Amino acid sequence: MIHRAEPEQQEERPEPKEYGRHPLPAGPLAYPEVWLVRAAAAAELPDVLDAAERERAAALRRPQDRAVYEASHRALRVLAAARLGLDPAALAFRRERCPGCGGPHGRPALAGHPELQFSLSHSGGLALVAFAAVPVGVDLEAVPAPAAVHDVAAALHPQERAELGQLPPAARPSAFARCWTRKEAYLKGTGEGIAGAAFAATVVGTGEHPCPVPGWTLTDLRVDEGHAAALAVRHAPVP
């Protein structure tokens, strides 16, 4: 099943809405959209994957990973095609240039359709697919165990590590997950990814509200109690 989440004010984190209650989107985007896709949706969606996507799905050993990959990529094609008025199976994808090294491994994009930008993320049996008319990034992560927070927090900015250190241990996993998803969503939107120096250098905060990032709007998304999610949308240029 596919659900829809529409970013609103940061104080009211968007909640997914069941897709079956709304028609498929069509025409230009009036605002960014985020869709929640469950692994079980793979059986409900048409098989519109290309050969490369089928090969990647087949290489996944865990059935749940394979199901959520197939569901999210089928949903990506169906939803994008509805916006563009095209056949989902006919869509082609490409990679933009990496902003760091210029190589062909930057943001994924729809070939020939720069008016519809997208981002995709999955964790466990859930996936998020985001669309916007400008560069966009989305990230979804399971809230980690406390021990994992201690091990991975070193990758954050010193300010963010200090914020985590001031929290009681029980509050750190959710705060860490908020920070991580905001940061990864932003860096997926820019195309830099989490492997570069920008991950530690960027401050998005661990609190209830993201720290401002110049040129971008960060929005926390509500998925379920066991996950954190965030959306990053680049500001449209002023005409």
Residue, then its C-alpha position, 0 to 999 in steps of 0.5 A: m500500500i502507498h501512502r502520501a505525506e504532504p510537508e506542512q509547517q515544521e511544528e506539525r510533522p506531516e503524517p502519511k495518508e493512505y493512497g487509496r483515498h486519493p487519485l494518482p497525481a497528475g500534472p506539475l507539482a504544486y508542492p513537494e510530495v512524499w509517499l510511504v511504500r510498504a514492502a507488501a505493496a510489491a504484489e499490488l503494483p504493476d511489474v514495470l521495472d527495467a532489466a537493471e532494476r530486476e537484476r539489482a532486486a534479484a541480487l538482494r538475499r533477504p526476501q523483505d529487502r527484495a520486496v521493499y526494493e521492488a515495491s518502492h521502485r515500481a511505485l516510483r515509476v507509477l507515480a512519476a509516470a502519472r505526473l508526466g502522463l507517460d508509461p511507467a515502464a518507459l521511464a529512463f533514469r540517469r545519474e547527475r554529476c557528483p558535485g564533489c568530483g564531477g563523476p557520473h554518480g551524483r543524484p539520480a534523475l529522470a532522463g529528459h524530465p528535469e521538471l520532476q525531481f525525486s529521491l528514494s530511501h528505504s529501511g526494513g520493510l518501509a520506503l519513502v519516495a519524494f518528488a519536487a520541482v526542485p532538487v529534493g532528498v528524503d531519508l528513512e532510518a530505523v531508530p538505533a539501539p543506544a549502543a549503536v548511537h555511541d558507536v556512530a555519533a562520532a560521524l556527526h558535527p561536534q555541536e551535534r555530538a555535544e547536544l546528544g551528550q546533554l540528553p539522558p541516555a534514553a532520549r539519545p537514539s531518537a535524537f540521533a535518528r532525527c539528526w542523521t535523517r535530516k543530514e542524509a536527506y540534505l546531502k542526497g538532495t545536493g548529490e554529495g552523499i554521506a561519504g564526503a566531508a560535508f556530512a560532518a561539516t553540516v549542522v542540522g541539529t538533534g532537537e525537535h526542530p532542524c537547524p537552518v541550512p542555507g538554501w534548503t528547507l528541512t522537514d521531519l516526517r512522521v512515519d511510525e514510532g520505530h523510524a525517523a524520516a526527513l525531507a530536504v527541498r532546495h529553495a526555488p530560485v527567485p524569478 
